[in-house]
């Protein structure tokens, strides 16, 4: 600093000493341009300058990328050299190269800034290198990289009395606990002891991990100020940019959406919101999102809809997912998340049912009971289609619920059958941002099917258009509960069981049995050969051309129901509804016996063909055998009986028919004295054989 100063220069220097922010604006106006244009400074910029010159020994400012934190620090260091505030200043960076970049920016201003030269004179001294400069006022400024040896680093008799730390961590050392520990140990055990007593340290950083050194220092009580790029809730209307002249709200939202689409919301929050996260906070990784193209055929499919109640900016989106469990693999066929109105959610349910034919389509119980149940029912009546809906209780903690998927992704047991951008985006951003699609997929843990009643059902049992004998009778096997009526149109011929179609209707038998019967008459028919009716008068009989010719007569299907429907105390009116059509209703055999027979039939071949053929129109039977007809799980214990619902009703009707048909065969096995326990297990009885009455 010149010894002989004019009064005007002395006044300006004195003013700048008191008002450091004014010094910045007047000495470095060329450095305060933003992308080549003049913009107003952010409100936090003067705060950073004040923090630099505060009397605190230690402090740090954590700010978003592009906040000008390094720029302001370089200017403050140049001012400190001009005012000779410190003797030995150290700029600490992640490497010597990075630190020297900061030093060269300071050196350029000291050497070329005409305002500085006019006020303080020439500053460039004899030592002026890439990593060390000494001003004419004997102020030394050195550049130092992390992990460099600092012991004994002095200038004249001065140890470092001011340290400016600028992002001294990088992605390589911060990725592992060992790297972070090594950096902290070097900072505490080598760097700080090498500084002079009373040395001031100012840290400027954008955090790279929850366990990075700045975050650990903050938790240890180091004075810290944080400046994110925006404050407020992104899903609300109260967002406020911290530097609106540099980064307005439109730019912020567009950039955030870009990071969301790329599944990098954690990177956005780290670089722009100063919220660092550890690896454990991001359970799903890009390499775990495996796409294995495959075509859905006969696999048991399950679906889940997580409905949103509203569709505003503050609303959650409606997430859905459809999947299959194939051995230990979770195959995801489809998933998405959208803002949908209630009627659109109902339409989505029917679209999923049509595209994927799920065994069960789950809906969170709250949403189902509050505003979806009645619209779904009305639409099912309107379309004449019944969807296998299942109410699912919402989890207490959605985040923990979704984290339950992580072991399957980690073990590479999850496969996407196609590109699923919404699901992938939300998984990679989890637990931030929207999580509705992952939440729907997490129900795959709860909706995993139990042990199937029939384990030998295979693709060969499915026939596009099964053949049946038109000269043989067709049978409607039926079952019912007070609120549901089910039936299947079957035929048994030459050891083959053919299932042509099925019906599952919500409603009592009194109203639904006649509708099922009429539809079955259209689906398929059979005929019987008989003599034509003869006139009673002899003269009319003589006029007949061939009185003994046989004619085909259409034969209506008969009904067979499980035997318990004959019990006047247990029956639900199914037999009465059938007789009211009018039609014939007979009692089938015991379901437990029929279950054993049907299981054997599934594994039997007759003349090179499966003994059981199920048409593609019998969707409920197909879903039952592929995964819907399973043993119930009660409080974590597998039960012997099947789970309640339409699949059990329908399969018990088929089992009653098969059991009756088997009982009428009269083979050797029937002649032996076998009996069955209450769970359907067969044993040879010592009691005298008794004939069953029909």
Secondary structure as UniProt FT lines:
FT   HELIX           7..18
FT   HELIX           20..27
FT   HELIX           29..32
FT   STRAND          33..34
FT   TURN            35..36
FT   STRAND          37..38
FT   TURN            43..44
FT   HELIX           45..53
FT   STRAND          58..63
FT   TURN            65..66
FT   HELIX           69..83
FT   STRAND          88..93
FT   HELIX           96..112
FT   HELIX           114..120
FT   STRAND          124..128
FT   STRAND          132..135
FT   TURN            136..137
FT   STRAND          140..145
FT   TURN            146..147
FT   TURN            151..152
FT   STRAND          154..155
FT   TURN            156..157
FT   STRAND          158..159
FT   STRAND          162..166
FT   HELIX           171..174
FT   HELIX           177..186
FT   HELIX           187..191
FT   HELIX           192..194
FT   TURN            197..198
FT   STRAND          200..205
FT   TURN            210..211
FT   HELIX           213..219
FT   TURN            220..221
FT   STRAND          224..227
FT   STRAND          230..231
FT   TURN            234..237
FT   STRAND          240..241
FT   TURN            242..246
FT   HELIX           249..261
FT   TURN            262..263
FT   HELIX           265..272
FT   HELIX           279..281
FT   HELIX           286..288
FT   STRAND          302..306
FT   TURN            313..314
FT   STRAND          318..326
FT   TURN            327..328
FT   STRAND          329..338
FT   HELIX           342..356
FT   STRAND          360..364
FT   HELIX           365..367
FT   HELIX           368..372
FT   HELIX           373..383
FT   STRAND          389..392
FT   HELIX           398..403
FT   TURN            404..405
FT   HELIX           406..410
FT   TURN            411..412
FT   STRAND          414..416
FT   HELIX           421..429
FT   TURN            430..431
FT   HELIX           436..442
FT   TURN            443..446
FT   HELIX           459..461
FT   STRAND          462..463
FT   TURN            464..465
FT   TURN            470..471
FT   STRAND          475..481
FT   TURN            482..483
FT   STRAND          484..493
FT   TURN            494..495
FT   STRAND          496..506
FT   HELIX           509..523
FT   STRAND          526..531
FT   HELIX           538..542
FT   TURN            547..548
FT   STRAND          550..555
FT   STRAND          558..561
FT   HELIX           563..566
FT   TURN            568..570
FT   HELIX           574..579
FT   TURN            580..582
FT   STRAND          585..587
FT   HELIX           591..602
FT   STRAND          605..606
FT   TURN            607..608
FT   STRAND          609..610
FT   STRAND          612..615
FT   TURN            616..617
FT   HELIX           619..623
FT   HELIX           624..628
FT   STRAND          630..634
FT   TURN            635..636
FT   STRAND          637..642
FT   HELIX           646..663
FT   TURN            664..665
FT   HELIX           668..671
FT   STRAND          674..676
FT   TURN            678..679
FT   STRAND          682..684
//
